[in-house]
Amino acid sequence: MARSPTFKRKRLTELYASLPATKKYPGKEKVRGEVAAKLSQKILDKGNQRGDC
């Protein structure tokens, strides 16, 4: 059985900016709004599957 390679632990500060940013950050409020919309849709879909509505 093949073993996975082990990696040395690194601090987050060492990893900072190691990956390129491919898109601009839209802002905290917009991200929160998107998450709230997805969660509410998920809750509504789950309720509709059970026939509660």
Rosetta blueprint (number, residue, H / E / L):
1 M L
2 A L
3 R L
4 S L
5 P L
6 T L
7 F L
8 K L
9 R L
10 K L
11 R L
12 L H
13 T H
14 E H
15 L H
16 Y L
17 A L
18 S L
19 L L
20 P L
21 A L
22 T L
23 K L
24 K L
25 Y L
26 P L
27 G L
28 K H
29 E H
30 K H
31 V H
32 R H
33 G H
34 E H
35 V H
36 A H
37 A H
38 K H
39 L H
40 S H
41 Q H
42 K H
43 I H
44 L H
45 D H
46 K H
47 G H
48 N H
49 Q H
50 R H
51 G L
52 D L
53 C L
